[in-house]
Structure formats: C-alpha cells, structure tokens
Amino acid sequence: MNFKFPECSPLTMSLQELVLNSPAQWRRPSGQSDDSESKDSGFESPFPQPGGQSDRSSRRCLFGGDSQQTPPSKGKRSRKEDGEGSASKRHRAGRQMFLSPQPEKENRHFNPLTERVKKAVDRLEVREDLIGDGSQNHVLPTVQDGKHQDLKCITPSTMCGLLNGDYRDVISSFRVIDCRYPYEYEGGHIKGAENMYIECDVEKLVREHRHNSTGRHILVFHCEFSSNRAPKMIRHLRGLDRKLNADCYPFLFYPEVYLLSGGYKAFYNTSIARTHCEPDSYKPMHHEAHAADLRHFRVKSKSWSAGESRGRVRRSLMSNSPSFM
C-alpha cells in the first residue's frame, strides 16, 4: 500500500521556510551543549539588550517576565560610587581643617604659670643664698649646720646683733620662736621670745599673718639644742606655707626663716648673750624636778588635736590664703 504525505499548506510551508531560512540569531548556536538545550530554548532575543544581558533575562523580556534586573547584593559598591564617596570624604576633611585650623606648634603647650614656676625653681637651685621666694639674699649672715643643711642657721652672736638693733635699717620686724616645753621656757628664755611647742601653734602663726608692708619680716626658731624640735617646726611651717600659696608660687608668707645654731643652751653659754635672757637662767628638758611635765608635754606636742581641731585650723588657714582673696 503506497502512502503519500499530504502536501503542506502554504501556511505550513511558510513556517518551515521561516525556520530553515532564519538568520543565525534565531537558531541555537552550534557550540551549545545538550545540557544547556534542556535548560534553555536555544533562542536569543530578537531585541538584544544593551550591555550583553543573559539569555534568561532576554526570555523574561519576551514572555512577559519581570524586566527589572536583580539589584546588586548589599555591601558591594560600584567603582564609581567608591570614587564619589572618597572624594566626598576628602572634601569634608579639607573643609574641617579649613574651618578649625590647628594652633601653632610652639604655643600648643605654653603655660605662663608653669614657665614662671620653672624659672623660680631653677633660680632657687642655683642660688643657695636666696630666701624662700627667690626675691633677694638673706639679710643675716648664715653658717653651715651638718645635721640641717636645708635650713639657714645663725650664730648666737648674730642673734645678739639682731636683738641689739644692728639690722634695724634693713629689717622691718622679727620674731623669736622658742619651741621648748613651757617649764623650760619659764626657767629662762630670750627676751621677747614666743613659746610655741605644738604644731597647731605654728598653724596659728600662719593664720595670723598680717604683714601689709613690703618690708622684711623674719622668724628665728630655736629649742634647747636646735637639733630636733625647732627644725621640725621650721619644716612644718615652710610646708604649710608652700601648700597655701601653691597657686602663686614662689610667694610665701614667711620667706625668710632662720634657725639659732646650738639652741638656747649655746646662746645662754655665750657671755655677751646673758643680758638678753629672762630670767637669767637655763633649765634643761630632762630636769629631775619636771619628769612628769616632760611626759605630759611630750604627748601633747605629738597630738594634732591639741588646742583647736585640725580641720578648723586648716579651714581658717585656707580662707586667709591669697588664692581665696
């Protein structure tokens, strides 16, 4: 039985011719594998997208799919955006530097108070003959003391000259501070001397400072031998004076302070000085009749609460400091 294929209609023939005679972009590329044929139709878009879009994107355009491209993943920026951001940062940094210029290097750490303190310290270290504030030399001749090299000591003869008025033309006033215990003081002392044997007395001395003139006002400390009690009082006075005037260094209430070398015993044993003792006698600290007094005053001299409370005295001292005036 002979079977004949029916002739194709003109429409069918036109489709076959269209497929066979179509240009290359309508047919699957010859180098494409079977695996890709199963996933793709083999046709490229008759309307190629600019920039070389993929076949899948082309099919979406042809068959009504989403024509928008997948947005880039977060954290990735184009090279153009990076360039714009860097330029913007540079612009902001330059603008900030222009609006707030840096101070000059040499004036960045300059402090007039610090420079003044440094100069004063250097001057006091180099010139040992200067008084505590570095303003001038000591008016009284001094001697070296092996035990107290940090203090300025005067001899009994110099003390006699001070009492006799030999330095009246260069000194406005002076005060003699006797640091012995009261029974020692009553047994014989320098005329006009003030008895101060506890540290609270020295704090009162600073509190009552009322020198309004620009003259020289000096202090002379001593005890029995000027080896322990008087040097301790001088150092306490100077430390407190420095603390209260820390804001105006090297200013001091009492910049010129001396220690009587050898103490009251050496002064009393000097023949020319006996006329300045009142009464004309000398009672040692370890006197056999004052053993109980020695124990009492020794304990009292070591107590910070003797007389006034420490806090009350300190507050009163601070209120008289130049930094509070």
Contacts in CASP RR format, 6 or more apart in sequence:
PFRMAT RR
TARGET T0000
AUTHOR 0000-0000-0000
METHOD contacts of the structure
MODEL  1
MNFKFPECSPLTMSLQELVLNSPAQWRRPSGQSDDSESKDSGFESPFPQP
GGQSDRSSRRCLFGGDSQQTPPSKGKRSRKEDGEGSASKRHRAGRQMFLS
PQPEKENRHFNPLTERVKKAVDRLEVREDLIGDGSQNHVLPTVQDGKHQD
LKCITPSTMCGLLNGDYRDVISSFRVIDCRYPYEYEGGHIKGAENMYIEC
DVEKLVREHRHNSTGRHILVFHCEFSSNRAPKMIRHLRGLDRKLNADCYP
FLFYPEVYLLSGGYKAFYNTSIARTHCEPDSYKPMHHEAHAADLRHFRVK
SKSWSAGESRGRVRRSLMSNSPSFM
8 16 0 8 1.000
19 26 0 8 1.000
25 44 0 8 1.000
25 46 0 8 1.000
25 48 0 8 1.000
26 43 0 8 1.000
26 44 0 8 1.000
26 46 0 8 1.000
27 42 0 8 1.000
27 43 0 8 1.000
28 37 0 8 1.000
28 42 0 8 1.000
28 43 0 8 1.000
29 42 0 8 1.000
32 40 0 8 1.000
32 42 0 8 1.000
36 42 0 8 1.000
40 55 0 8 1.000
40 56 0 8 1.000
40 59 0 8 1.000
41 59 0 8 1.000
42 55 0 8 1.000
44 55 0 8 1.000
44 58 0 8 1.000
45 55 0 8 1.000
45 58 0 8 1.000
45 59 0 8 1.000
45 61 0 8 1.000
45 62 0 8 1.000
47 58 0 8 1.000
47 61 0 8 1.000
48 58 0 8 1.000
49 57 0 8 1.000
49 58 0 8 1.000
49 61 0 8 1.000
53 69 0 8 1.000
57 69 0 8 1.000
60 66 0 8 1.000
60 67 0 8 1.000
61 67 0 8 1.000
72 78 0 8 1.000
116 249 0 8 1.000
117 249 0 8 1.000
117 250 0 8 1.000
120 134 0 8 1.000
120 249 0 8 1.000
120 250 0 8 1.000
121 250 0 8 1.000
123 130 0 8 1.000
123 134 0 8 1.000
124 130 0 8 1.000
124 132 0 8 1.000
124 134 0 8 1.000
124 250 0 8 1.000
127 134 0 8 1.000
129 137 0 8 1.000
129 138 0 8 1.000
130 136 0 8 1.000
130 137 0 8 1.000
130 138 0 8 1.000
131 137 0 8 1.000
131 138 0 8 1.000
131 255 0 8 1.000
131 256 0 8 1.000
132 250 0 8 1.000
132 252 0 8 1.000
132 255 0 8 1.000
132 256 0 8 1.000
133 250 0 8 1.000
133 251 0 8 1.000
133 252 0 8 1.000
133 255 0 8 1.000
134 250 0 8 1.000
134 255 0 8 1.000
135 255 0 8 1.000
138 152 0 8 1.000
138 256 0 8 1.000
138 258 0 8 1.000
139 167 0 8 1.000
139 170 0 8 1.000
139 171 0 8 1.000
139 216 0 8 1.000
139 218 0 8 1.000
139 256 0 8 1.000
140 152 0 8 1.000
140 154 0 8 1.000
140 158 0 8 1.000
140 162 0 8 1.000
140 167 0 8 1.000
140 218 0 8 1.000
140 258 0 8 1.000
141 154 0 8 1.000
141 155 0 8 1.000
141 158 0 8 1.000
142 152 0 8 1.000
142 153 0 8 1.000
142 154 0 8 1.000
142 258 0 8 1.000
143 153 0 8 1.000
143 154 0 8 1.000
143 155 0 8 1.000
143 261 0 8 1.000
144 153 0 8 1.000
145 151 0 8 1.000
145 153 0 8 1.000
145 259 0 8 1.000
145 261 0 8 1.000
147 227 0 8 1.000
147 231 0 8 1.000
148 231 0 8 1.000
148 259 0 8 1.000
150 235 0 8 1.000
151 231 0 8 1.000
151 234 0 8 1.000
151 257 0 8 1.000
151 258 0 8 1.000
151 259 0 8 1.000
152 257 0 8 1.000
152 258 0 8 1.000
152 259 0 8 1.000
153 226 0 8 1.000
153 258 0 8 1.000
153 259 0 8 1.000
153 260 0 8 1.000
153 261 0 8 1.000
154 162 0 8 1.000
154 220 0 8 1.000
154 258 0 8 1.000
154 259 0 8 1.000
154 260 0 8 1.000
154 261 0 8 1.000
155 261 0 8 1.000
156 260 0 8 1.000
156 261 0 8 1.000
156 262 0 8 1.000
156 266 0 8 1.000
156 267 0 8 1.000
156 270 0 8 1.000
156 273 0 8 1.000
157 270 0 8 1.000
157 272 0 8 1.000
157 273 0 8 1.000
159 190 0 8 1.000
159 220 0 8 1.000
159 260 0 8 1.000
159 267 0 8 1.000
159 273 0 8 1.000
160 270 0 8 1.000
160 272 0 8 1.000
160 273 0 8 1.000
160 276 0 8 1.000
161 167 0 8 1.000
162 171 0 8 1.000
162 174 0 8 1.000
162 220 0 8 1.000
163 190 0 8 1.000
163 191 0 8 1.000
163 276 0 8 1.000
170 216 0 8 1.000
171 216 0 8 1.000
171 217 0 8 1.000
171 218 0 8 1.000
172 213 0 8 1.000
172 215 0 8 1.000
172 216 0 8 1.000
172 217 0 8 1.000
173 211 0 8 1.000
173 217 0 8 1.000
173 218 0 8 1.000
174 217 0 8 1.000
174 218 0 8 1.000
174 219 0 8 1.000
174 220 0 8 1.000
175 194 0 8 1.000
175 217 0 8 1.000
175 218 0 8 1.000
175 219 0 8 1.000
175 220 0 8 1.000
176 190 0 8 1.000
176 192 0 8 1.000
176 193 0 8 1.000
176 194 0 8 1.000
176 220 0 8 1.000
176 222 0 8 1.000
177 193 0 8 1.000
177 194 0 8 1.000
177 196 0 8 1.000
177 205 0 8 1.000
177 219 0 8 1.000
177 220 0 8 1.000
177 221 0 8 1.000
177 222 0 8 1.000
177 230 0 8 1.000
177 233 0 8 1.000
178 185 0 8 1.000
178 189 0 8 1.000
178 190 0 8 1.000
178 193 0 8 1.000
178 194 0 8 1.000
178 195 0 8 1.000
178 196 0 8 1.000
178 222 0 8 1.000
178 223 0 8 1.000
178 264 0 8 1.000
179 196 0 8 1.000
179 197 0 8 1.000
179 221 0 8 1.000
179 222 0 8 1.000
179 223 0 8 1.000
179 229 0 8 1.000
179 230 0 8 1.000
179 233 0 8 1.000
180 189 0 8 1.000
180 195 0 8 1.000
180 197 0 8 1.000
180 223 0 8 1.000
180 224 0 8 1.000
180 229 0 8 1.000
180 264 0 8 1.000
180 285 0 8 1.000
181 197 0 8 1.000
181 285 0 8 1.000
181 293 0 8 1.000
181 294 0 8 1.000
181 297 0 8 1.000
181 298 0 8 1.000
181 301 0 8 1.000
182 195 0 8 1.000
182 197 0 8 1.000
182 293 0 8 1.000
182 297 0 8 1.000
183 283 0 8 1.000
183 287 0 8 1.000
183 290 0 8 1.000
183 293 0 8 1.000
183 297 0 8 1.000
184 224 0 8 1.000
184 264 0 8 1.000
184 283 0 8 1.000
184 284 0 8 1.000
184 285 0 8 1.000
185 193 0 8 1.000
185 195 0 8 1.000
186 283 0 8 1.000
187 279 0 8 1.000
187 281 0 8 1.000
187 282 0 8 1.000
187 283 0 8 1.000
188 264 0 8 1.000
188 268 0 8 1.000
188 277 0 8 1.000
188 278 0 8 1.000
188 279 0 8 1.000
188 280 0 8 1.000
188 281 0 8 1.000
188 282 0 8 1.000
188 283 0 8 1.000
189 195 0 8 1.000
189 264 0 8 1.000
189 277 0 8 1.000
189 278 0 8 1.000
190 222 0 8 1.000
190 264 0 8 1.000
190 267 0 8 1.000
190 276 0 8 1.000
190 277 0 8 1.000
190 278 0 8 1.000
191 276 0 8 1.000
191 277 0 8 1.000
191 278 0 8 1.000
192 278 0 8 1.000
196 202 0 8 1.000
196 205 0 8 1.000
196 233 0 8 1.000
197 229 0 8 1.000
197 297 0 8 1.000
197 301 0 8 1.000
198 300 0 8 1.000
198 301 0 8 1.000
198 303 0 8 1.000
198 306 0 8 1.000
198 307 0 8 1.000
199 233 0 8 1.000
199 236 0 8 1.000
199 301 0 8 1.000
199 304 0 8 1.000
200 304 0 8 1.000
200 306 0 8 1.000
200 307 0 8 1.000
200 308 0 8 1.000
200 310 0 8 1.000
200 313 0 8 1.000
202 233 0 8 1.000
202 236 0 8 1.000
202 237 0 8 1.000
202 240 0 8 1.000
203 240 0 8 1.000
203 313 0 8 1.000
203 314 0 8 1.000
203 317 0 8 1.000
204 313 0 8 1.000
205 237 0 8 1.000
206 237 0 8 1.000
206 240 0 8 1.000
206 241 0 8 1.000
206 244 0 8 1.000
206 253 0 8 1.000
206 254 0 8 1.000
206 317 0 8 1.000
206 320 0 8 1.000
207 313 0 8 1.000
207 316 0 8 1.000
207 317 0 8 1.000
207 320 0 8 1.000
209 253 0 8 1.000
209 254 0 8 1.000
209 320 0 8 1.000
211 217 0 8 1.000
211 253 0 8 1.000
216 256 0 8 1.000
217 254 0 8 1.000
217 256 0 8 1.000
218 254 0 8 1.000
218 256 0 8 1.000
218 257 0 8 1.000
218 258 0 8 1.000
219 237 0 8 1.000
219 254 0 8 1.000
219 256 0 8 1.000
219 257 0 8 1.000
219 258 0 8 1.000
220 257 0 8 1.000
220 258 0 8 1.000
220 259 0 8 1.000
220 260 0 8 1.000
221 230 0 8 1.000
221 231 0 8 1.000
221 233 0 8 1.000
221 234 0 8 1.000
221 257 0 8 1.000
221 258 0 8 1.000
221 259 0 8 1.000
221 260 0 8 1.000
222 230 0 8 1.000
222 259 0 8 1.000
222 260 0 8 1.000
222 262 0 8 1.000
222 263 0 8 1.000
222 264 0 8 1.000
222 267 0 8 1.000
223 229 0 8 1.000
223 230 0 8 1.000
223 263 0 8 1.000
223 264 0 8 1.000
224 263 0 8 1.000
224 264 0 8 1.000
224 265 0 8 1.000
224 284 0 8 1.000
224 285 0 8 1.000
225 262 0 8 1.000
225 263 0 8 1.000
225 265 0 8 1.000
225 266 0 8 1.000
226 259 0 8 1.000
226 260 0 8 1.000
226 261 0 8 1.000
226 262 0 8 1.000
226 263 0 8 1.000
226 266 0 8 1.000
227 262 0 8 1.000
229 301 0 8 1.000
230 259 0 8 1.000
230 260 0 8 1.000
230 263 0 8 1.000
231 259 0 8 1.000
234 257 0 8 1.000
234 259 0 8 1.000
237 254 0 8 1.000
237 257 0 8 1.000
238 252 0 8 1.000
238 254 0 8 1.000
238 257 0 8 1.000
240 317 0 8 1.000
241 252 0 8 1.000
241 253 0 8 1.000
241 254 0 8 1.000
242 249 0 8 1.000
242 252 0 8 1.000
244 253 0 8 1.000
244 317 0 8 1.000
244 318 0 8 1.000
244 320 0 8 1.000
244 321 0 8 1.000
244 323 0 8 1.000
245 251 0 8 1.000
245 252 0 8 1.000
245 253 0 8 1.000
245 321 0 8 1.000
245 322 0 8 1.000
245 323 0 8 1.000
246 323 0 8 1.000
247 322 0 8 1.000
247 323 0 8 1.000
248 322 0 8 1.000
248 323 0 8 1.000
251 322 0 8 1.000
260 266 0 8 1.000
260 267 0 8 1.000
264 282 0 8 1.000
265 282 0 8 1.000
265 284 0 8 1.000
267 273 0 8 1.000
267 276 0 8 1.000
267 277 0 8 1.000
268 274 0 8 1.000
268 277 0 8 1.000
268 282 0 8 1.000
274 280 0 8 1.000
283 290 0 8 1.000
285 294 0 8 1.000
286 294 0 8 1.000
300 306 0 8 1.000
304 310 0 8 1.000
318 324 0 8 1.000
END
